[in-house]
Amino acid sequence: MRFQREERNVGHWAFLIGVVLALIAGFVPQLQTPRVSWILVGLGLIVGLLNIKQKETHPFLLAAVTLLVAAASATSILKLGWLVYVLENVVTFVFPAAFVVAFKTIWQLASDQ
């Protein structure tokens, strides 16, 4: 029980740090680097692995797909530099989490008989 709580805590902090980093990096052009992108990807992977539980899979994937489509649309319509950077960073953070959760779901569906 304690391990699950600690695991959930790590996932929670990874989510918070990822969101804050995505926002800050969007407003500070000097932070638009591959290193920051990889940090966002790593945090997204942690969130997908530790923070999203079985009962949260469907709502998370629906929200992630909606967010990814809306962000892609907004970046092509709106040409505000900082907003585009923020949305791109959010996508960089969310897509690995969505990938992991989707893969875990597909794996579980394929394993069930």
C-alpha positions in Angstrom: 0.0 0.0 0.0 2.8 2.4 0.9 4.6 1.7 -2.4 1.5 2.5 -4.4 1.1 5.8 -2.5 4.8 6.7 -3.2 4.4 5.7 -6.8 1.3 7.9 -7.1 3.1 10.7 -5.5 6.0 10.5 -8.0 3.5 10.5 -10.8 1.7 13.5 -9.3 4.9 15.5 -9.0 5.9 14.5 -12.5 2.6 15.9 -13.8 2.9 19.2 -11.9 6.5 19.7 -12.9 5.7 18.8 -16.6 2.9 21.3 -16.8 4.9 24.1 -15.1 7.9 23.4 -17.3 5.8 23.4 -20.4 4.4 26.8 -19.5 7.6 28.4 -18.4 9.5 27.1 -21.5 6.8 28.5 -23.6 7.3 32.0 -22.3 11.1 31.9 -22.2 12.5 31.3 -25.7 15.9 30.3 -24.4 14.3 27.2 -22.9 13.1 26.0 -26.3 15.9 23.4 -26.5 16.1 19.7 -27.2 17.1 19.1 -23.6 13.9 20.7 -22.3 11.9 18.7 -24.8 13.5 15.4 -23.7 12.8 16.4 -20.0 9.1 16.9 -21.0 9.0 13.5 -22.8 10.6 11.8 -19.8 8.1 13.4 -17.4 5.2 12.4 -19.7 6.5 8.8 -19.7 6.5 8.8 -15.9 3.0 10.2 -15.7 1.8 7.6 -18.2 3.4 4.8 -16.3 2.7 5.8 -12.7 -0.1 8.3 -12.6 -2.9 6.8 -14.8 -4.7 3.9 -13.3 -7.0 1.4 -15.0 -10.2 3.2 -14.2 -8.8 6.5 -15.5 -7.6 5.1 -18.8 -10.7 6.0 -21.0 -11.2 9.5 -19.7 -7.4 10.2 -19.9 -7.1 9.0 -23.5 -10.2 10.9 -24.5 -8.8 14.1 -22.9 -5.3 13.5 -24.4 -6.6 13.0 -27.9 -8.8 16.1 -27.6 -5.9 18.2 -26.2 -3.5 17.0 -28.9 -6.0 17.7 -31.7 -7.0 21.1 -30.3 -3.3 22.1 -29.7 -2.4 21.1 -33.3 -5.3 23.1 -34.6 -4.6 26.1 -32.5 -0.9 26.2 -33.4 -1.8 26.3 -37.1 -4.5 28.9 -36.7 -3.0 31.2 -34.1 0.4 32.6 -34.8 1.2 34.1 -31.4 4.8 32.9 -30.7 4.6 32.3 -26.9 1.2 30.5 -27.3 2.5 28.3 -30.0 5.5 27.4 -27.9 3.3 26.6 -24.8 1.0 24.4 -26.9 3.9 22.6 -28.5 5.5 22.0 -25.1 2.2 20.7 -23.7 1.9 18.3 -26.7 5.5 17.2 -26.1 4.6 16.4 -22.5 1.2 14.8 -23.1 1.9 12.6 -26.1 4.3 10.1 -24.3 1.8 9.7 -21.5 -1.0 9.0 -23.9 1.2 6.6 -25.9 2.1 4.6 -22.7 -1.5 4.5 -21.5 -2.8 3.5 -25.0 -0.1 0.8 -25.3 -0.9 -0.6 -21.8 -4.5 -0.7 -22.7 -3.9 -2.5 -26.0 -1.6 -4.9 -24.2 -4.2 -5.6 -21.6 -6.9 -6.1 -24.3 -4.7 -8.5 -26.2 -3.8 -10.4 -23.1 -7.5 -10.9 -21.9 -9.1 -14.0 -23.1 
